[in-house]
Amino acid sequence: MTFEKNYKLHSKEYIFSNNEILKNKRENIFSKLISKNFDQKNNESLKNISFSDLSVFEYNYKYSNKPSLDHDNNGNYKINIVNGICKNYKDEKIEIRNILDTDSNIFLEKYEYYHDDIVIDFNKIFLNSGIFIDIKENSKISLELIHNTEKNQTIFQNNFINFQKNCKVNLENEFNFSENTINNINYNNYAYEGAEIKNNIFQSFSNSNKLYLTSNTVCKKNSSFSQNTYNFAEGFVRNFHFTRLNGEFSKAFLNGCFFLKDENACSNKTSIVHNAENCESNQTYKGILNNYAKANYFSNTFVSENAQKTEGYQLSKGILLTDNCSFFSKPELRIFADDVKCSHGSTIGPVDESALYYLRSRGINKKQAMKMIISSFIEEDLQKLDNNISERISINLSQYLKSLT
């Protein structure tokens, strides 16, 4: 079914459908998409996907009463989100609840972001779920968010997380999809002064599912946001992550690894804006591609004229295991300050033949040698992680390596 029919058929079901301001904004976006009044050829949000991939689908959304929440006295929270719905909960460290129609002001504050992102345009007009999370000042917690989507569901979700002053949070996002699902999920993160967030994202699901994951993070003074994204999914994944360093001495690290095979594709983008002095950022993405897989990675560092003493680094690395796969990388620096340390780099190519020859000359067969080289490609990243996270990545990597021929 076309998105025009979906939009009109279900127009009363979307969140904030009774809010006149948001209703008008929805209509404006709908008109833009109908007329295709946007750059289809050079729009980064459409790389490795076409407009028809987004616009032709069967809209199907069922409210779930199956979400659950577990916690202990040590500040560990495990939240099972089903079809975009969570279980409401509140204590002295955290508040989590589903967004209501009365929360339209929260949504309006973020509405003007992502002007040229067609995926977010679809998220805005078909919005059917959203979660608000507030982590209290000085709290130290571990928060696990598990996204479960039931068969044939189309989830258009917008979430908001406030990390209050001086909180320390280990945040995990895991995506478990049943079959034939579309998941367009947008996170709005706000890190207040002194907040420290470590975010690990795990993506592993079958090829009948699609995930469009976007995040927009704002960092205030002395706050830090570190994100690691691990994509082992067999279905299509789009990871677009944006951060703004708005406070002095704030830091952001956006890192990712993806492992593709068969005819799978993924699209990746990170962008960090430096708006204050003495800030630091790093963007590093690595990929392994096999068979006919294809991927892209866009990275951008923007340094405003007010952001002196900036440090910003970008790096992308890719290993192509066949002649038929492809990886396109586009790093970009835009610098309007003169006291900065910024750099970018990109290396993409086949397995190092000299390393392969060295291992084979010592009696290791080609297949095993390839696996050793690929494992070493991310070994440095695993050493920086907690043991439970590193072990989890190693298990997924072993499964991927078993699929190599």
N, C-alpha and C positions, 0 to 999 in steps of 0.2 A: 504494500500500500504506500502511496506517496505521502510525504510529510504534510502536504496540503490537506489531504483527507484526514490524516491522523489528528492534525491540529484542530480542525473544525469539529470532528466527531467527538473529541474528548476535551473540548475547551473548558468545560465546567469542572473538570477533575483536577486541574493543575493547582499547585500551591499558589496562593495570592491571586486566584482568578477573580476575586471580588474587589481587589484593590484597583481603583481607577488609574492611578499613576502607573503601576506596573502593567496593568492591562494595556494601556496605550503604548508603553515601551515594548511589550510583546508584539503588538500589532506592527510597530515600526520595524522590528527585526524580521517578522514574518514577511513583510513587504519587500525588505531587502533581499531575503533569500528567494522569494518567488521571482523577483526580477533579475536575480543573480547580479546585483549591483555591487560586485566586489571583484578583486583581482583573482581569477581562478588559476592563472598560470604560475604566478610568482608568490602566491600566498603560502607561507611556511606551514600554516596549520593544516594544509591539504596535502602535504608531502606524503607519498606512499599510500594515499587514499584519494578517492575521487569524491566529488560532490554527491554522486548517486549512492556511494557507500554509506553516506550519512543520512541521506534523505529518503531512501526507500527501505522501509522496514514495517513490521507489524507492531504497533504500539500495544503493549500489554502490561498493565501494572495491577498488582494485587497487594493490598495492605496486609502485612503479616503480624500475627500476634505471637510469634515464636521467638522473639529476641530474648537474650538472657545476659546476666551480668554476674560475675564472680569477683570477690575481692577478699583480701586478708588484712591483718593488722599491720603488715609491713609496707603498706602502700602499693600493693600489686593489684591491678585491675585488669580483668579480661572481659571484653565486651563483644558479644556476638550480635552483629548487625544483620538483620534478615530483610531483604528487599528494601534496603535503605532505612529501616526502622530500628531504633534502639529501645532499650528499657530505661525509662527515666529513673534517675538516682541522684542523691545528693548527700554529701557528708562534709566534714570540716576541711577536706583536701580537694574535692572535685564536685562539680555539678555537670550532669549530662542529661540532655532531654531532646526530644524531637521538636523541630521548629513548628510553630503554629502560625496561623494566618495573621495573628497580632504582631508577629515579628517582622513585618514588612520593612520597617525602618532599618533593621540589620542588613537585610538584603539590598536595599536601595543604596546604602553606603558603598557597597562593592560593585554596583551595577555597571559603572562606567569603565571598569578595567577590561582588558583584552579586546580592544576595539576591532582588531582585524582577525580575531580567532573565530572561525566558523563553528568549530566544535563547541565553544562556549555559547555561541548564539543558540545552538540547539538545546544546550543545557538550560538556558534562560527561558525559552518558550515552552519546553516540555517538563519543566521542573515538577517533580512529584514527591520528593523527599528531601529532608535536610536535618542535620544534627547540630546542636549547639553544645560546646564543651567549655567549661570554665575551670581552669586549674588555679587553685588559690595561692596567694602570696606565701613565699617561703616553703611551699610544699615540695617534698621529694618523693616522686612516685614512678612506677613503671606502668605504662598504659598500653594494652594490646587491643587493637581494633581489628576484628575479623569480619570481613565483608562476605556474607553468604547471599547468593542470588539464586532463586529457584528457577526451574526450567521455563524457558520462553519469556522471561520477564525483561522489561526494558526499564532500566533505572536511570533517572536523571536527578542527580543529587548534588546539593550544595551544602557544605559543612563549614562550621566556624569554630576555631579553637583559640581561646585566649590563654596565653601563658603569662600569668601575673608576675609581679616583681620577685626576682631572686628565686623563682622555683627551678627545680632541677627535674627534668623529665626524660625518661627513656621511652620513646614512642615507637611501637611496631604496627605496621599496616600489613595485613595479609588478605589476599583476595582468593576466595573459594567460590567458583561458579559451577552451577549444575550442568546445564546444556542449553545451547542456542540462546545465549543472553547478550544483551547490549548494556554496558555500564559506562555512563558518562558522569564521572564523579569529580567534583571540584572542591578543593580544600582552601579555606582562607585562614591563615595562621597569623597571629599577632603576638610577638615576643616583647614583653615589657622589659623595663630596665633590669639588667642583671640576670635575666632568665637564661637557662642553658638547656637546649633541646638536642637530643640525639634521636634521629628518626631513621629507622630501617624499614624498607618496603620490600615485600616478597610477592612476586607474581609468578604463579605456576598453575595453569589451567589448560583445558583441552582446546582444540582448534575450532570448535563451534562457537566460542565465546569471543567477545570484543571488549577491550577496556580502553577508555579514553580518560586518563588520569591527569589532572591539572592541579597545581598548587600555587598559591600566591602568598608569600611570607613577608612580613614587615618586622624589622629588627630595630629596637630602640637602643639607647645608650648601654654599653657594656654587655649586651646580650649576644648569644651565639646560637646558630642553627646549623646543625650538621646532618645531612641527609644522604643515605646510601640506598640506591635502588637496584634490586636484583631481579632481572627479567629472564625467567626460564620458561615462559608461557609458550604453548604451541599455537594459541590464538593471537590475533592482532592486538598490539599494545601501542598506545601513544602516551609517552611520558613528557609532559611539558611542565617545567618548574621554574618559578620566578621568585626572586628575592630582592627586597629593597633595604639597604643599610641606611637607615634614617637617623641613627644616633652614633655619636663618637665612640670609637673603640668597639664597635659591633663587628661580628664575624659571620661569614656564611660559607659553607662547604657543600657543594652539590656534586655528588659522585654517583656513578652508575656502572653496572655491568649487564650486558645482554648476550644471550646464547641462542642463536637461531639455526634452524635446520629446515629441510624440505623446501617449500615455497613460502615460508612464513616471512612476514615483514614487520618492522617496527619503526616508529618515528620518535625522535628524541630532541628535546630542546631545553637548554638552561639559560637563564639570563639573570645577571646580578647588577643592580644599580647602586653605585656609591654616591650617597647624598651628604655624607659627613666626613670629617677628618679622621685620620688614624684608623681606618677600617681595613679589613683583610678578607679576601675571598679566594676560593679555589673551585674550579669546575673541571672534573675529570671523568670521562666516560670511556669504557673499554668494551669491545665487542668481538665475539667469535661467530663467524658465519660459515655455513656449510650448504651444500646442494645449490638450490636456486634462491636462497634467502637474500633479502635486501634490507638495508637500514640507512638511516641518515641521522646526523647529529649536528644541530645548530647550537653554538654557544656564543654568548654575548656578554661583554663587560662594558658597562657605561660608567664613566667617571665624570661627575659634574664639576663645575669650576670651584665649588665649595669643598670638594673632597680631597684636599691636599694630604700628603703622606699616606696615600693609598697603596696597598699591595693587592694585586689581582692577577691570578694565573689561570690559564686554560690549557687542557691537554686532552687529546683524543687518540686512542690506539685501536687498531682493528687487525684481526687476522682472518684472511680469506682462505678457506680450505679447498675451494674449487675455483675454476675459471668462470663459473656461471653465477656466483654470488657477487653482491656489490655493496659497498659502504661509502656513502657520501658525507664528508665532513666539511663544515663551514664555520671556522672560528672568526670572531669579530671583536675588535677593540675600538671603543669610541672614548677618547680621552680629552677632557677640557681643563685639566689641571696640569701644572708643570712639575710638581714634586711627587712623583709616583714611581712605583716599581711594578710593571705589568709585562706579561709575556703570554704567548700562545704557541702551541705546537700541535702537529698532527702527523701520525705515521700509520699508514694502512698498506698491507701487502700480504703475500703468502707466508707460510711458515719459513723461518730462517733455515735455508738449505744447509748452511755450515753446521748449525746445531743438530739438524737431523742427521747429517753425515757422521758427526762426532758420536752420537748415540748408537747409530747402526754399526759403526766400526767397532763397537764394544759388545756386539752380539745381541743388541736389542732390535726386535723386528720393527718394521716401519709403523705399524698401527700403535704399538706400545710407545714408541718414541714420540709419535704425534701427541699422544695423550699426556706424556710427561711434559712436553713443551707447552701445551695448552694449560696444564695445571700450574706451571710456574708463572704463566702470564698473569694470574691473579693472586698468586701466593703472597705477594707483598701486601695486598689489600686485606687478605684474610688475617694476617698477623696483627693487624691494627684493631680487630674486632674482639668482642667478648667471646669466650669459648663456646657458649651455646649458639651464638649467631654464626660463628665460623664453622661449627660442625654442621649446622643446617645448610649453609651454602655448599659445603663439601659434599653432602649427600646429593643435592641437586646436580652438582657438577659431575659426580660419578654417573648419575643416570644419563646426563647429556653425553658424556664420553662413550657410554655403552652403545649409543645410537650411531656413532661414527663408523663408517665402513672403510 
